[in-house]
Amino acid sequence: MQLRKLEYMVAPARARHFARAAAACSVSQRSLSAAIRRLEHELNVPIVRRGRRYEGLTPEGEVVLA
């Protein structure tokens, strides 16, 4: 696992918004979302609750964040 992937996971948790998180990471929203999906696949757990808007981290995501 790369440190950058974890940074991508932390950014939306801090910003509470995907667009602001992507801007903070200097990547597009699409790239940020794809990186988080790859991390979820690597860890085999959902990390981010998704909907029409950023809905926060899953309980598993909170554990990874801690």
Stockholm file with secondary structure:
# STOCKHOLM 1.0

chainA/1-66         MQLRKLEYMVAPARARHFARAAAACSVSQRSLSAAIRRLEHELNVPIVRRGRRYEGLTPEGEVVLA
#=GR chainA/1-66 SS CCHHHHHHHHHHHHHSSHHHHHHHHTSCHHHHHHHHHHHHHHHTSCCEEESSSEEEECHHHHHHHC
#=GC SS_cons        CCHHHHHHHHHHHHHSSHHHHHHHHTSCHHHHHHHHHHHHHHHTSCCEEESSSEEEECHHHHHHHC
//
